[in-house]
């Protein structure tokens, strides 16, 4: 046993001698670096042999060495201070964690105390926990209502949605007997906005807007501030006699709770948003509904609207379902099944975007699923025909869209040219567009033609906003020389007088280099 101990001692001694040598080497190194008497002895030894030239060079050397020593001292002081700050931060963090733990314990105690108080109240009523009063009163009579119509009841967690159930209890879906065409709708809306609201838009702008609604549930109105983006969505709500619900996006928006609300575990109530209330109301009728996400890129769209983007992409509307709560209560709203709400098919979402440095860039994920419309110019004043607002059945509007798509499919010649353009873009710019964009293009252009436009202009606008927009992600200096060739290709395929939107966009990109 003694031999083993001796072995361990000698074996470990080799390691610790190495460590000691390292430490002593560092210490001796610093001692030699700051050995001021040593420097003085060297200077004394050579001072009698130096002339003026040598003394000048020696002085420069001494100054240089002094600077190095000072820098070393500063570095050591800096490292020491940084370490002290780091330790202080760790101590403060540990203190904060301790405080949070104490607060959490207090919250638990308060919850338990609240449960005990509730239990005392129940016992005073002569009930056992879990029982309800034997005196039943009609729901509509016993529930109190706030000034804005919300039902106030301890057993109801969706007060706003339950108030919708009460308001629409005996409601029958209205048939407005609409007879207009899409081309007539463009002029009716345009004249209404001008005559009743003093908002002037070109027929082309309204045509683009109504066509966009046919190919996607999310329309993005983008451009510089003050050109009437929000006003257009507001005017559409007034025109269809169903005011748009406007949700002003805030920089703090991070997830879907900003759109729908959230369940408060302490109050046992669901904090409903006005947008959720409007969604629920839309499920009761066949009217057209509009939700406006004002300045939607002031926060990251792909954060708070991600779930909606995925849901609205589902091919069947039976799959347009969002889970609000994980369980159901007997008092939950009628249309909330197992805590899940069906997203209404008669609601469209319109986002407004300001293109400036104070906002976030909208990602491809959002743009690919939406249809952007640029509004950079104010409409010219004209003499409108006085036009009143009108109720519109969502089913009638969608039937017009369906008929337009069946009546005006992309021509074989146009499909061929688009395929050739796709091949050209892939070859020269390494960009391609998928099936989703192809389908959107067909839907958009078909409706655009039915609204009074031409096929080539519809394709031109769609490609400029949905496909050429992707060029901004490329190295513009790299593709600059390719732009002229692409413009020449467009002239050959579609004619010099056509595809002006694409050409203007490409020339604008070229100027940005």
DOFIRO-78929 format. One line per field, with one value per residue (C-alpha): x, y, z; residue number from 1; residue in one letter. Coordinates in steps of 0.05 Angstrom, whole numbers, plus 32768, in hexadecimal, padded with zeros to 4 digits. Layout:
# DOFIRO-78929
X	X	...
Y	Y	...
Z	Z	...
k	NUM	...
r	A	...
This chain:
# DOFIRO-78929
X	8000	8039	8057	8015	8011	8059	8047	800A	8034	806C	803A	8011	8051	8064	8021	8023	806D	8058	8020	804F	8082	804D	8037	807E	8090	8058	806A	80B4	80A2	807B	80B3	80E5	80B7	80B1	80F9	8107	814C	8160	814F	8177	81B4	81B5	81B1	81EB	8215	8210	8209	8253	8256	821B	821F	81E7	81CB	81CB	81AB	8172	8165	816C	8139	8108	8112	8107	80C7	80AE	80BA	8098	805B	8059	805E	8026	7FFA	8006	7FF3	7FB4	7FA1	7FAA	7F80	7F4A	7F47	7F42	7F0A	7EE4	7EE8	7ECF	7E94	7E85	7E84	7E58	7E27	7E24	7E17	7DDF	7DC0	7DC1	7DA0	7D6A	7D5D	7D55	7D24	7CFD	7CFA	7CE0	7CAB	7C96	7C8D	7C62	7C38	7C2C	7C19	7BE8	7BC8	7BBE	7BA2	7B72	7B5A	7B4E	7B25	7AFB	7AF1	7AD8	7AA7	7A8D	7A84	7A5E	7A2E	7A21	7A43	7A7A	7AB5	7AA2	7A57	7A2D	79F3	79B0	7990	7997	7986	7981	79C7	79B5	7993	79C9	7A05	7A17	7A2F	7A63	7A5A	7A78	7A4A	7A7B	7A5C	7A77	7A74	7AA7	7A99	7AA3	7AEA	7AD9	7AAD	7AB3	7AA6	7A6B	7A4D	7A50	7A2A	79F4	79F0	79EB	79BE	7984	79AC	799F	79D2	79BF	79BD	79CA	79B8	79F7	79F9	7A38	7A72	7ABB	7AC6	7A8A	7AA3	7AE5	7AC0	7A8C	7AC2	7AED	7AB2	7A9B	7AE0	7AE4	7A9C	7A91	7AD6	7AFE	7B31	7B48	7B65	7B71	7B47	7B88	7B96	7B50	7B56	7B97	7B79	7B3A	7B62	7B93	7B59	7B4A	7B8D	7BA1	7B84	7BBF	7BC7	7C02	7BFC	7C42	7C63	7C79	7C53	7C16	7C00	7BBE	7BCE	7BA5	7B70	7B65	7B56	7B2B	7B04	7AF7	7AD9	7AAC	7A97	7A81	7A5C	7A88	7ABF	7B05	7B22	7B65	7B9C	7BD6	7C14	7C45	7C91	7C87	7C5D	7C7F	7C4B	7C03	7BE7	7BEA	7BB6	7B88	7B96	7BAA	7B8E	7B9F	7BAD	7BA1	7B5E	7B49	7B31	7B46	7B5E	7B3D	7B53	7B24	7B3F	7B2C	7AE7	7ADF	7AF7	7AC3	7A8C	7A9F	7A8F	7A45	7A37	7A48	7A60	7AA6	7AD5	7B17	7B4F	7B86	7BCB	7BE3	7C2E	7C35	7C81	7C8E	7C96	7CAC	7C70	7C8A	7C88	7C41	7C1E	7C43	7C0B	7BD7	7C04	7C07	7BBC	7BA6	7BD3	7BAA	7B84	7B44	7B22	7B0D	7B57	7B57	7B56	7B7D	7B80	7B71	7B6F	7B82	7B41	7AF7	7AC7	7A7B	7A74	7AA3	7A87	7A5D	7A8D	7AC9	7ACF	7B00	7B23	7B2D	7B13	7B07	7B26	7AEE	7AF2	7AD0	7B08	7B43	7B82	7BA2	7BE6	7C04	7C4F	7C7A	7CBC	7CED	7D26	7CFA	7CD9	7CED	7CF6	7CBE	7CD8	7CCB	7C9F	7C6D	7C73	7C6B	7C28	7C0F	7C06	7C27	7C0B	7C36	7C15	7C48	7C1D	7BE0	7BA4	7B8F	7B4F	7B15	7ACA	7AAB	7A66	7A43	7A42	7A26	7A44	7A29	7A24	7A49	7A42	7A85	7A6B	7A55	7A99	7ABE	7A8E	7AA2	7AEB	7ADF	7ABB	7AF3	7B28	7B01	7AF2	7B36	7B6E	7BB3	7BB8	7BE5	7C11	7C19	7C29	7C5F	7C7E	7C7D	7CA0	7CD6	7CDE	7CE3	7D1B	7D3F	7D3B	7D54	7D8F	7DA5	7D8E	7D88	7D41	7D03	7CBB	7C92	7C4C	7C2D	7C42	7C2C	7BE6	7BE2	7BF6	7BBE	7B8A	7BA1	7BA6	7B62	7B40	7B68	7B4E	7B06	7B0F	7B1F	7B6A	7B92	7BB5	7BFB	7BF4	7BDD	7C18	7C47	7C30	7C31	7C77	7C93	7C77	7C7E	7CBB	7CE8	7CE3	7D10	7D48	7D52	7D70	7DA7	7DE8	7DD0	7E17	7E1C	7DDA	7DE0	7DFA	7DC4	7D8B	7D92	7D91	7D52	7D2F	7D40	7D24	7CE2	7CDD	7CE6	7CB5	7C7E	7C89	7CAA	7C68	7C59	7C76	7C84	7C7D	7CB4	7CE1	7CD9	7CE8	7D27	7D40	7D35	7D5E	7D95	7D98	7DA0	7DE4
Y	8000	802F	8024	8037	8077	8087	807A	80A8	80DE	80DC	80D6	8112	8139	8138	815A	818E	819E	81AE	81DB	81FD	8207	8228	8256	8268	8272	82A5	82C7	82CA	82E3	831E	832C	832F	835B	838E	8388	83D3	83CD	839C	83CE	8404	83D6	83CA	8414	8423	83ED	840B	8455	8466	8444	8469	84A6	84D7	84AB	846D	8493	84AB	8463	844A	847E	8468	8420	8432	8459	841E	83ED	841D	8420	83D4	83CF	8402	83DC	839C	83BE	83DB	8396	8375	83AB	83A4	8359	835F	8393	8369	832C	8355	836E	8328	830E	8348	8339	82F0	8303	8333	82FE	82CC	8300	830D	82C2	82BC	82F6	82D6	8294	82B9	82DD	829B	827C	82B8	82B0	8267	827B	82B0	827E	824D	8284	8297	824F	824D	828D	8271	8230	8259	827E	823D	821F	825E	8252	820C	81EA	81B8	81C7	81B6	81BE	81F6	821B	81F8	823A	823D	827C	8287	8294	82D4	82EF	82DD	82F4	833D	8366	839C	83DD	83C0	8383	8351	831D	831F	82DC	82B7	8276	8296	829F	82B9	82F5	8317	82D8	82C5	8309	82FB	82BA	82E2	8318	82E5	82B4	82BD	82D7	82BD	82C4	82FC	82F6	833A	8324	8342	8348	8370	8357	835E	8395	83BA	83AE	83D2	8411	840E	840B	8440	8471	8463	8472	84B3	84CB	84B7	84B6	84E6	84B0	84AD	846E	845B	8423	83FC	8400	83E7	83B1	8398	8399	8372	8340	8336	8321	82E8	82C5	82CC	82DC	830B	8349	8378	83C2	83DE	8420	8462	8480	84AB	848C	8470	8427	8422	844F	841E	83E5	8414	842A	83E2	83D4	8411	83FD	83B7	83D3	83AB	83D6	83B9	83A5	83C9	83A9	83D9	83AD	83BE	83B2	8383	8351	830E	82D7	82C7	82DF	8325	8311	82E2	82F1	82C1	829A	82BA	8282	82AF	82CE	828F	82BE	82C1	8307	830D	833E	8366	8340	82FD	8319	832E	82EA	82C7	82F5	82E7	829D	82AF	82CF	82D5	831D	8331	8340	8366	8367	839B	838F	83D7	83E0	8395	8395	83C1	837C	833B	8321	82DA	82DA	82F0	82DB	8299	826C	8291	828C	8241	823A	8264	823A	81FB	81E4	81D3	8208	81D1	81D2	821C	8211	8232	8219	8250	8226	81DE	81C9	81DB	81F6	81ED	8239	8242	8264	8239	823B	822B	81E0	81BE	8200	8207	823F	8238	8272	8293	828C	82CF	82F8	8316	8333	8372	8387	83CC	83D5	8413	840A	842F	8422	841E	83DD	8394	8375	8346	8300	82D4	82A7	82E0	82FD	82B9	82AF	82F6	8324	8368	83A7	83E5	8427	845E	8494	84B9	84B1	84EB	8510	8502	850E	84CE	84B2	84B6	846E	8450	8418	83D2	8390	8358	830E	82EC	82AF	82DA	82FC	82BA	829E	82D9	82C8	827E	828F	82BF	828A	8258	828B	82AB	8277	828A	827F	8249	827D	82A4	8264	8253	8298	8295	8251	826E	82AA	827A	8254	8296	82AE	826B	826B	82B3	82C4	8280	8290	8265	8268	822E	8212	8241	827F	8260	8252	8298	82B6	8290	82A6	82EE	82F7	82D6	8305	8341	8334	832E	8371	8393	8389	8363	8321	833B	8375	8346	8317	8352	836E	832A	8318	835C	8357	830D	82F5	832F	8346	830B	832D	835D	8323	831A	833F	8379	8388	8340	8340	8387	8371	833C	836E	838C	8347	8335	8375	8364	831E	833B	8368	832D	8300	8330	836D	83B0	83D1	839D	8388	83D0	83BE	838A	83B8	83F3	83C6	83AA	83EF	8407	83CC	83DF	8426	840B	83ED
Z	8000	8011	7FCC	7FAB	7FD4	7FC0	7F77	7F7A	7F9C	7F69	7F2F	7F45	7F55	7F0C	7EFA	7F32	7F25	7EDE	7EF7	7F28	7EF0	7EC5	7EFD	7F11	7EC9	7EC1	7F02	7EF1	7EAB	7EC8	7EFA	7EC2	7E97	7ECF	7EE7	7EE6	7F08	7ED2	7E9C	7EC2	7EC8	7E7D	7E6F	7E9F	7E80	7E3A	7E49	7E40	7DFC	7DDD	7DB1	7DA2	7D6A	7D97	7DD1	7DA3	7D8C	7DD4	7DEC	7DB6	7DCC	7E15	7E03	7DDA	7E13	7E45	7E18	7E15	7E61	7E6A	7E38	7E5E	7EA0	7E80	7E64	7EA8	7ECA	7E94	7E9C	7EE8	7EE3	7EAF	7EDD	7F18	7EEE	7ED7	7F1E	7F33	7EFB	7F10	7F58	7F42	7F16	7F4E	7F7A	7F46	7F3F	7F8A	7F89	7F50	7F76	7FB3	7F89	7F6A	7FAE	7FC2	7F84	7F95	7FDC	7FC2	7F92	7FCB	7FF7	7FBF	7FB9	8005	8001	7FC8	7FEF	802B	7FFE	7FE2	8027	803D	8003	801D	7FE2	7FDC	7FAF	7F67	7F71	7F53	7F70	7F6D	7F5A	7F0E	7EE9	7E9E	7E82	7E5E	7E9D	7ECF	7EA7	7EB1	7E76	7E74	7E4E	7E0E	7E0F	7E2E	7E5C	7EA2	7EC6	7EF0	7EC9	7E84	7E6B	7E24	7E36	7DF1	7DC9	7DF6	7DEA	7D9F	7DAB	7DCF	7D9A	7D60	7D84	7D54	7D19	7CD3	7C9C	7C6D	7C22	7C03	7BBC	7B9F	7B52	7B43	7B19	7B2D	7AFB	7B17	7B5E	7B4D	7B37	7B6F	7BA4	7B82	7B7D	7BC4	7BE1	7BBA	7BC4	7C0C	7C2B	7C00	7BF0	7BA8	7B88	7B40	7B21	7B19	7B64	7B76	7B40	7B5F	7BA5	7B94	7B6A	7BA4	7BD1	7BA2	7BA6	7BEF	7C34	7C44	7C1A	7C29	7C18	7C18	7C08	7C25	7C5F	7C50	7C0E	7C28	7C37	7C77	7C58	7C1F	7C50	7C7A	7C3D	7C29	7C6D	7C67	7C20	7C35	7C73	7CA1	7CC0	7CBD	7D00	7D04	7D2F	7D38	7D3B	7D73	7D75	7DB0	7D89	7D8C	7D86	7D75	7DB8	7D9C	7D69	7D91	7DDA	7E11	7E4C	7E8F	7EC1	7EFD	7EE9	7EC2	7E8B	7E42	7E2F	7DEB	7DB6	7D8A	7D4E	7D6E	7D7C	7D33	7D1B	7D47	7D2E	7CE6	7CF2	7CFC	7CB8	7C6F	7C6E	7C57	7C91	7C8F	7CC4	7CBB	7CD9	7CD8	7CD1	7CD4	7CCB	7D08	7D29	7D07	7CE0	7CDF	7D2C	7D3D	7CFB	7CEF	7D05	7CDC	7C9E	7CA7	7CB4	7C79	7C4D	7C5B	7C1C	7C42	7C6D	7C9D	7CB1	7CC0	7D0B	7D43	7D8B	7DBD	7DFC	7E0A	7E2A	7E27	7E5A	7E59	7E55	7E1A	7DDB	7DAD	7D72	7D9C	7D99	7DC8	7DD0	7D85	7D58	7D0E	7CE8	7CBF	7C74	7C69	7C89	7C64	7C84	7C69	7C82	7C77	7C72	7C74	7C50	7C7D	7CAD	7CEA	7CD5	7CCC	7C87	7C74	7C67	7C2A	7C54	7C5C	7C15	7BF4	7C17	7C0E	7BD4	7BDA	7BBA	7BB4	7BC5	7BBA	7B99	7BAF	7B81	7B55	7B67	7B38	7B35	7B52	7B48	7B8C	7BA5	7BE5	7C0F	7C04	7C28	7C06	7C11	7C18	7BF3	7BB8	7BB4	7BB7	7B82	7B54	7B61	7B51	7B10	7AFC	7B07	7ADD	7AA6	7A9F	7AA9	7A91	7A46	7A2B	7A0A	7A4B	7A72	7A40	7A45	7A91	7A90	7A61	7A90	7ACB	7AA8	7A98	7AE1	7AFB	7ACB	7AD4	7B1B	7B3E	7B55	7B4A	7B60	7B7A	7B71	7BA4	7B7D	7B3B	7B57	7B75	7B32	7B0E	7B41	7B42	7AF7	7AEA	7B1B	7B02	7ABB	7AD4	7AF9	7AB7	7AAF	7A7B	7A83	7A72	7AA4	7ADB	7ACF	7ACC	7B0F	7B32	7B1A	7B2D	7B75	7B83	7B5B	7B49	7B91	7BA3	7B7B	7BB6	7BDD	7BA9	7BA2	7B76	7B5E	7B46	7B1F	7B05	7AC1	7ABC	7AC3	7A7E	7A5F	7A86	7A6F	7A27	7A32	7A4D	7A0F	79E1	7A06	7A1A	79EC	79F9	7A0B	7A42	7A85	7A9B	7AE5	7AE0	7AB6	7AE5	7B21	7B00	7AED	7B34	7B4D	7B1D	7B38	7B7F	7B6E
k	1	2	3	4	5	6	7	8	9	10	11	12	13	14	15	16	17	18	19	20	21	22	23	24	25	26	27	28	29	30	31	32	33	34	35	36	37	38	39	40	41	42	43	44	45	46	47	48	49	50	51	52	53	54	55	56	57	58	59	60	61	62	63	64	65	66	67	68	69	70	71	72	73	74	75	76	77	78	79	80	81	82	83	84	85	86	87	88	89	90	91	92	93	94	95	96	97	98	99	100	101	102	103	104	105	106	107	108	109	110	111	112	113	114	115	116	117	118	119	120	121	122	123	124	125	126	127	128	129	130	131	132	133	134	135	136	137	138	139	140	141	142	143	144	145	146	147	148	149	150	151	152	153	154	155	156	157	158	159	160	161	162	163	164	165	166	167	168	169	170	171	172	173	174	175	176	177	178	179	180	181	182	183	184	185	186	187	188	189	190	191	192	193	194	195	196	197	198	199	200	201	202	203	204	205	206	207	208	209	210	211	212	213	214	215	216	217	218	219	220	221	222	223	224	225	226	227	228	229	230	231	232	233	234	235	236	237	238	239	240	241	242	243	244	245	246	247	248	249	250	251	252	253	254	255	256	257	258	259	260	261	262	263	264	265	266	267	268	269	270	271	272	273	274	275	276	277	278	279	280	281	282	283	284	285	286	287	288	289	290	291	292	293	294	295	296	297	298	299	300	301	302	303	304	305	306	307	308	309	310	311	312	313	314	315	316	317	318	319	320	321	322	323	324	325	326	327	328	329	330	331	332	333	334	335	336	337	338	339	340	341	342	343	344	345	346	347	348	349	350	351	352	353	354	355	356	357	358	359	360	361	362	363	364	365	366	367	368	369	370	371	372	373	374	375	376	377	378	379	380	381	382	383	384	385	386	387	388	389	390	391	392	393	394	395	396	397	398	399	400	401	402	403	404	405	406	407	408	409	410	411	412	413	414	415	416	417	418	419	420	421	422	423	424	425	426	427	428	429	430	431	432	433	434	435	436	437	438	439	440	441	442	443	444	445	446	447	448	449	450	451	452	453	454	455	456	457	458	459	460	461	462	463	464	465	466	467	468	469	470	471	472	473	474	475	476	477	478	479	480	481	482	483	484	485	486	487	488	489	490	491	492	493	494	495	496	497	498	499	500	501	502	503	504	505	506	507	508	509	510	511	512	513
r	X	X	X	X	X	X	X	X	X	X	X	X	X	X	X	X	X	X	X	X	X	X	X	X	X	X	X	X	X	X	X	X	X	X	X	X	X	X	X	X	X	X	X	X	X	X	X	X	X	X	X	X	X	X	X	X	X	X	X	X	X	X	X	X	X	X	X	X	X	X	X	X	X	X	X	X	X	X	X	X	X	X	X	X	X	X	X	X	X	X	X	X	X	X	X	X	X	X	X	X	X	X	X	X	X	X	X	X	X	X	X	X	X	X	X	X	X	X	X	X	X	X	X	X	X	X	X	X	X	X	X	X	X	X	X	X	X	X	X	X	X	X	X	X	X	X	X	X	X	X	X	X	X	X	X	X	X	X	X	X	X	X	X	X	X	X	X	X	X	X	X	X	X	X	X	X	X	X	X	X	X	X	X	X	X	X	X	X	X	X	X	X	X	X	X	X	X	X	X	X	X	X	X	X	X	X	X	X	X	X	X	X	X	X	X	X	X	X	X	X	X	X	X	X	X	X	X	X	X	X	X	X	X	X	X	X	X	X	X	X	X	X	X	X	X	X	X	X	X	X	X	X	X	X	X	X	X	X	X	X	X	X	X	X	X	X	X	X	X	X	X	X	X	X	X	X	X	X	X	X	X	X	X	X	X	X	X	X	X	X	X	X	X	X	X	X	X	X	X	X	X	X	X	X	X	X	X	X	X	X	X	X	X	X	X	X	X	X	X	X	X	X	X	X	X	X	X	X	X	X	X	X	X	X	X	X	X	X	X	X	X	X	X	X	X	X	X	X	X	X	X	X	X	X	X	X	X	X	X	X	X	X	X	X	X	X	X	X	X	X	X	X	X	X	X	X	X	X	X	X	X	X	X	X	X	X	X	X	X	X	X	X	X	X	X	X	X	X	X	X	X	X	X	X	X	X	X	X	X	X	X	X	X	X	X	X	X	X	X	X	X	X	X	X	X	X	X	X	X	X	X	X	X	X	X	X	X	X	X	X	X	X	X	X	X	X	X	X	X	X	X	X	X	X	X	X	X	X	X	X	X	X	X	X	X	X	X	X	X	X	X	X	X	X	X	X	X	X	X	X	X	X	X	X	X	X	X	X	X	X	X	X	X	X	X	X	X	X	X	X	X	X	X	X	X	X	X	X	X	X	X	X	X
